[in-house]
Amino acid sequence: MDIKLRRTAYLALIGILIRTNTFPKVVEIVKEMTRAGHSLGVYTRALLIYRLGCARRPVCAAKIFSLLPDEQKCTATYTALIGVHFAAGSANKALKTYKSMQRTGKHPSLGTYNALLFGLEISGRLSEVETYRKEKKNLQNNGRSDETVSMDEKICDILFAGDMVS
């Protein structure tokens, strides 16, 4: 029997499963949701990946990221995955994800640099911190206007503002 659900039903299921810490089921629901042609939305995608990382479920977070169609992988979702890798103690994977983000043409935002700086500092990779601090400063000094910053970059900045990255 083939059951078709609305996007809101999938999102409700995801919410219940997160609250009950049933994270592998969340991956299954996202897989079905994607297969049905529904999008999570930028904010929900990034927040879900980040939340799974906070719950010490980096494998689930990476699976969700890999399930996303390429056009739904944005600065916010890449940054969330970077944060997940750092939270799992995998600084090399985090930096590899950052490089992959750049190769795909996604622009890092201030939130991306916050995640990188925080992660590198807690990983004890202080020599690399200065490099990314300079890149962040260059981004700030370029005086990007609100019109040139994409919505997903703005969402990324909100999600990963300051020292709120864990």
Protein Blocks (a to p, Z undefined) as FASTA:
>chain_A
ZZdddfklmmmmmmmmmmnopaklmmmmmmmmmmnopaebjklmmmmmmmmmmnopaklm
mmmmmmpcfklpcfklmmmmmmmmmmnopaklmmmmmmmmmmnopacdfklmmmmmmmmm
mnopamlmmmmmmmmmmmmmnopafklpcfklmmmmmmmgcjlbZZ
